[in-house]
Amino acid sequence: MKISSKYIWDYDTEKLDLTNRVVLRWYLSRMVNCGQWNNIDARLLKENIDELDINPTLKIMLNTYYADKKSKNCS
């Protein structure tokens, strides 16, 4: 996943280690909260959605979206 520095003004994005789960979840939370969806890896978002610090309603909506998408792929 390409790191976007547009909404990461308070850290050096070249030093962010997205292999670290804590850093990855922080980064995904920041991107979702800022509305920067085009740089988010959907697979990573789906895997980490329950641990992200985002609006609870948005979290429910995303979980519903991925559950619905999964059920349509199985048909």
C-alpha positions as CSV (number, residue, x, y, z in Angstrom):
1,M,0.0,0.0,0.0
2,K,1.3,3.4,-1.0
3,I,1.6,5.8,2.0
4,S,0.0,9.1,1.5
5,S,1.5,12.1,3.3
6,K,-1.4,14.4,2.6
7,Y,-3.1,13.7,6.0
8,I,0.0,12.6,7.9
9,W,1.4,16.0,8.7
10,D,2.7,15.1,12.2
11,Y,4.9,12.1,11.2
12,D,7.7,11.4,8.8
13,T,5.8,9.1,6.3
14,E,9.1,7.7,5.0
15,K,9.7,6.2,8.5
16,L,6.3,4.6,8.9
17,D,6.5,0.8,9.3
18,L,3.2,-0.6,8.0
19,T,4.4,-4.1,8.9
20,N,3.9,-3.1,12.5
21,R,0.2,-3.8,13.2
22,V,-0.1,-0.9,15.6
23,V,1.3,1.5,13.0
24,L,-0.8,0.0,10.3
25,R,-4.0,0.3,12.3
26,W,-3.2,3.9,13.2
27,Y,-2.5,4.7,9.5
28,L,-5.7,3.1,8.3
29,S,-7.7,4.9,11.0
30,R,-6.2,8.2,10.0
31,M,-7.0,7.6,6.3
32,V,-10.6,6.5,6.9
33,N,-11.2,9.4,9.3
34,C,-9.8,11.9,6.8
35,G,-11.7,10.4,3.9
36,Q,-8.6,9.4,1.9
37,W,-10.1,6.2,0.6
38,N,-8.2,5.8,-2.7
39,N,-4.9,4.9,-1.1
40,I,-6.3,2.3,1.3
41,D,-5.8,-1.4,0.5
42,A,-9.3,-2.9,0.8
43,R,-7.9,-6.3,2.0
44,L,-6.0,-4.6,4.9
45,L,-9.0,-2.5,5.8
46,K,-11.3,-5.5,5.9
47,E,-8.8,-7.5,8.1
48,N,-8.3,-4.6,10.6
49,I,-11.7,-2.9,10.6
50,D,-12.7,-4.1,14.1
51,E,-9.5,-2.7,15.7
52,L,-9.6,0.8,14.0
53,D,-10.2,4.0,15.9
54,I,-13.0,5.2,13.7
55,N,-16.6,6.3,14.0
56,P,-18.6,3.3,15.3
57,T,-21.4,3.9,12.8
58,L,-18.9,3.9,10.0
59,K,-17.3,0.7,11.4
60,I,-20.8,-1.0,11.3
61,M,-21.4,0.2,7.7
62,L,-18.0,-1.1,6.5
63,N,-18.5,-4.5,8.2
64,T,-22.0,-4.7,6.6
65,Y,-20.5,-3.8,3.3
66,Y,-17.8,-6.4,3.4
67,A,-20.3,-9.1,4.7
68,D,-22.7,-8.3,1.9
69,K,-19.9,-8.3,-0.7
70,K,-18.8,-11.7,0.6
71,S,-22.3,-13.2,0.5
72,K,-22.8,-12.0,-3.1
73,N,-19.4,-13.5,-4.1
74,C,-20.4,-16.9,-2.7
75,S,-23.7,-17.1,-4.7
